Amino acid sequence: MKFTILGSTGFIGSSLINYLKSQGIECDTLDLRTQKIDEKSLGHVIYAIGDAGESFKKKPVEAIDAYILKLKKFLEKANFESFLYLSSTRIYYNSTSTDEDSSLIVDPLKFDNLYNICKIMGEAICNASQKQNVRIVRLSNVTGENFNPNVFLSSIISDAIRNKEIILKTKLESEKDYVLLENVMEILPKISMFGKDKIYNVGYGQNLTNKEIVEKIKEITGCTYSIEPKAKKYSFPTISIQKIKNEFNFQPTSILAKLNDIITALQKKQNLD
């Protein structure tokens, strides 16, 4: 058994490499910018290229290249046992349902929708490839020991540790689905190798509010929190994970149960810095 990870320097990609190697699974990387796609089989490929953070907005052309052009070229030339494209549950933002077969709605005139458009286009390329064992995972907000300051949870934990205060720019009632990194690492290889369907949502299946999160952080760190006067409410649809529950008996853990570990890891990182 062999896996090849594309996007190995990112949060998800690097975590996948560490997880697979910890399980004694052969794991290679491939940089599409510098390495050629040779004729040998790459095994089970996971396409984890892409960034949903601020750099995506600053470099839209590079994002389109990574999400669409490199993907198209790879699927045309690569030899693999299976291919798993990592998309996002953000594409459900304006939809009435989050079932995998539900219709998607996106406004191309809004620049903020470029990320969703690229992900949807990537999915379309996968579906059009007509190659065997090409699957898609729509990932929710993956949370773990991610020290990226542009990530919401990391940023407010950092504020709680450094400043003993969290200042929220979104209202306490704002909510979305968060899924633990360790749950994602366990399920992705299974879907890659054994998935019976084309598209899978991977999330927690329930939304958490800002209030639930900051109250737990307050309990652990002793920090205080406040909300900016002009804070807005953002609510994302609850993600349906019934398919992976039924097929893989997927039982995700709430991030609230792991917040203490995440905070401890970030504290250690800041002490080292």
Order of alpha helices (4+ residues) and beta strands (2+ residues): beta-alpha-beta-beta-alpha-alpha-alpha-beta-alpha-beta-beta-alpha-beta-beta-alpha-beta-beta-alpha-beta-alpha-alpha
